[in-house]
């Protein structure tokens, strides 16, 4: 049998959906983030049955596309989210989305106006991801994975005007996320992914309290729920951007042991846009690697044999029953046609290995 395949969250939104992703508004402009925040606030304030029906339709289309491309574990495509971080933050208490704060992010790679933490972070009361999952799962018999932003990544993509202790902030966020994750597991979701791309940017913080905060996120989650963590090392400003800042590839090495010794079942690592040193995969003895086999920031469609070749190399360093094949990251930049082309290549390669 071939290797299992999955996606990592975001899928291109259809043109007819009146909700844009953060990178689709004045792309490259420093106000893009705040403009999306305003547009999203307006769209949700005016939400009605017709708007909800379009969101449901877009979710079904994203699921159907993934299945057509041969994906075994699909996602909802994050069709309801303007970005995967702030969508969740809107459902927690403590965040101010009206009075934004200007901030430089990702080692200077991006700057924008961000929602601000002005009081203690707590669950918002009404669960929402279980609803998102039920809608997506209603379109398929294949398992649907839901994604959640991690504590350190939320901290880096919002402005903090309340907490003096970053560790305390991380754990308050983890507790609030855990409340939602437990509800998602109770609903029947068997694959839950916490996205922590900032682990690759801030390995010291990841080791100091980030991994412990991840454990708190999954506290009380049943053993039959697969705990996934996604850790990418950079996101471009546009398709075929070759100059965007990337995390130091040694960051993966720095946190490998801690992640391998955690309760996390699967760890997603990028490899397609910048191959890792193959010795990295020798460091994982327990955890399953979700291997980034398709570049999400390049319009070039990889030949099947090229992807097969790289997967074959990696299999010399990790057991095949601990390898799942995926794109590097979310697929939003590619557009539907290119995303489907790449996913079909990826699935064909996984089936051949």
N, C-alpha and C positions, 0 to 999 in steps of 0.2 A: 504493500500500500504506500501511497505517497504521503507527504507530510501535511499536517493540518495547516489551514490558512485562516487568517483573521484580518480585520481592519482595526485602526487605532482610534476611531472616533469620527472626526469631521468628514463629510462628503459634500461635494459641490451642491449648492442650493440652486434650484431651478429659477429661471428668469421670472416666472410668474408668481413667485413667492414674495410677498411684500415685507421681507425681512432680509437685510444684508449682513454679511460677515464684516468683522472689524476692518479687514484689509481691502474691502470693496468700496470704501468711502474715501475719496480723495487720497488714493493710494500713495504712500510715501510722505504725505503731509503730516506735520506734527499734531494737527488737530483731529486726525482721523478717529482716534479712540473716543474723544469726547463727542464727536459728531455722531458716531454709532450709538453711544450711550443715549444721546438726545432722541435719535430716531427710534431706538428700541423703546424708550419710555413712552414716546408718542404712540407707537404701534400697539403696545400692550395696554395703554390707557384706553385706546379706542377698540380694543379686541372685542369681537363678537363671535357669534356662531359661525359666520362665514369665514372669518380669519382663522379660527380654530380648525375648521374643516380643511383649509388650505395647508395648515401645518401638518395635519394628519395625512393628507394626500402626499405631501413632500416626504414625510417619513416613510410611507409605503413605497414611494418611488425609489428612495435611497436603498431600502431593504431589497427590493426587487432587482435593482441593478447589481448589488453585491452578489446576490444568489445567481444571477445570470452569468456573472464572472467567475463563479466557482468558489466563493468564499464560504468556509465552513462555519465560522463564528462571526456573525455580522454585527453591526452597530445600528443605532437609530439615525446615524449620519449627523447627529447634533443639529437637526433642522430647526429646532425651537430656540437655538442659542445665537446671540449676536457674537459672543465668544464663549469659550468653554469655562472661563473663570468667572466673569461678572454675572453670567446667567445664574450661577449657583449663589453668588454673594447676595443677589437681590432677594433671595429667600431666607437670609439670615438677619438677625437683628444686630445693630452696631455699625452698619454701613450707611454712609450718606451719599446718595447718588445725585443730589441736587447741587451741592457745593463741592465741585471737583478741585483736585490739587494737581499742579503740574509736576511731573516727575520724569527723570531720565532712567531708562531701564536697560537691562541686559548688557551691562558694561558699555553703555553708550550707543548700543545698536538701535535703540528706539526711544522716543520721548513722546509724551502725550499728557492729557489731563485725566486724572483717575478718581474713582470713588474713594472716599476717605473713611477710615475707621474712627468713630468719635465716641463709642461707648463699648462696653463688654460684648464680645461676640457670643451669641447664643442661637440655638435653633429658632427658626421663625414660627414654628407651631404647626403649619400645614405642610404635609409631605407632598412632593411633586415628582421626584424621579421615578417612584413606583408607577405613577400615571404614565410618564413618558415611556417606561419600559413596557407596560401592558399594551399601549398603543402599537409600539413597534413589534412586540412579540405576536400580536394579533395578525400580522401579515405573513408569518412563516412558522414552520415547524422546527426550523434550525434555531439553535440558541442565539439570543440577542444579548450582547454585552453593553453595559451602560458605563459611562465614564464620569469621573468626579475630579475636580482640581484638588491638588494636594496642598497642605498647609503652607509650606515654604513658597510654593509658586503663587498662592494667593497673596502672601505677604509681599512678594516682589512686584505684584501687579496691582497693588492698591497703595494708598497712602495711609500711614499710621499716625494718628494724632492723639492716641489714648494710652497705649501700652508703653511702659518703660522697660519691660523685660520681654525680649523677643521669644525666648523659650516659652514663657507663659502664653503669649499670643499664639504660638504654634500649637500648643496643647488645647487652648480654648477653641481654636479652629478645628482641630482634630476631633474634639468632643462634639462639636456641632455637625461636622461631616459624618461622624459615626452614627448620629441620630438618623440621618438620611440614609446612610448605607444599610443600617439594620432594617429599616422599613423596606428598602429595595430588596434585600435578601428575603424578608418575610413575604414579599409579594411573589417570590419564586425565581428571581433573577439568579442565575448560576455563574455568571461571569461579571465581576465588578472591577473596574480599572481606575486606579488613582493616578493622575498625571502629575509627575514631579520633574519637569524639565530643568528646574533650578538646581536639582542635585548635581547636574553636570557643570553648573556655573558656580555653585557654592558648596563644594565637597566638604569643607570644614564644618559648615553649619549642618549639612546632611549627617555627618558622623556625630556631631555634638548632640543634636536633638532631633534631626529630621527623620531618621530611621525609627526612633522611638515614637515619634508622632504618627508615623505610618502605622505602627502596631496599634496605636490608640484608635486610628481610623477604622480598623477592622476588628476591634475588640467586640467579642460576643457574636461574631458572624459565624454561622455553621461551617463545619469542616467541608461540606459538599459544595460550598461556594468557592470558585476559583478566584484567588486574590491576585490581581495583576497590577503591576506598577510600570508606567511608561516614562522613560527618561531620554528625551532627545537632547541634542547638543547645539541647536540653533535653528532659527526660522528666518527665511529671507523676506525682503520687502516686496518682491515680485517674482514671477516665474523667470527662470534663467538668470537670476541674480547670482553672480559668481563672487561677489566681493563682501557678502554679509559676514558679520562676526560670528565665529563658531567657538564653542567651548574647547578647552584644552583636551585632546583625546586621552591624556593621562588621568583625567577625572574618573573615567570608567574604571580604571585600575584601582584608584584610591578607595572607591566604595564597594568594589566587587565582593570582598570578604564579608563586609557587614550585611550586604543584601543577601548573599548566599546563606548566611547564618540566621536570617530572619524567618518570619512565618509567611512571607510572601511566596506564592507559588510560581508566578511567572514575572519575568523582568524583560521589558521591551527596550531594545537598544538599536540605535541607528547604525547602519553599515554601508548602505548603498551610495550615499553621496560622498562618503569618505570612509574607505575601508579601515576597520580596526586592525591592529596587530593581532594576528591569529592566536598569540599566546594569551590574549584576554580571555578567550573562551575556555582555556584550561583552568581558570580560576573558579569556575562555577561547577561545583560538585553535586549540588542538591537542586538548585532552582532551575526551572525551565526558562530558556531564552526565547523570547519573541523577536525574531531576527529580521531587521530591516533590509529587505531585498530589492526594493523598488524606490528610486529617488522621487521625492514629491515636489522638488523645486526645479526640476529639469524637464523640458518638453521632449527631449529625446526618449524614445521608447526603447527600452533595453531588449535585445534579442533574447529569446528563451534560453539558448545555449549559454549565454553569458551569465544569466542568473543561475542556471544549473551548475555552472562551473564554480561560482563563488559559494553556493550552498554546499557543494561537494567538498570544497576546501575546509569549510567550517566543521563539517561532520567528522573530520579527522581529529577534532579537538573537543567535541561534545557528543554525548549519546543522542541517537536520532529520536528516542522517545522523550527527549528534553529539548526539542527544537520545534518551534512553530514559526511559520513564514508569514510576514506582514510587510506593508509599506513602511518606510522610515517614520512617517508621522501622518498627520491628517492630509486629506486629498483636495482641500478647498481651492488651492491655486491652479489645479490642473484643468478644471472644467470637466463636464460630464464625459464627453467623448474621449478625451485623453486619459482621464481616470480609468475608464472602462478598458481601454486598450492596455494600460499598464497592469491592471488587476488580472486581466486574462492571461497576460504573459506570466505574471507571478504564479497564478494558479496552475498553469501548464508546467512551469518549472517545478513547482512543489510536487506535482503528480508524477513527474519523471524521475525524481531523485529516489 
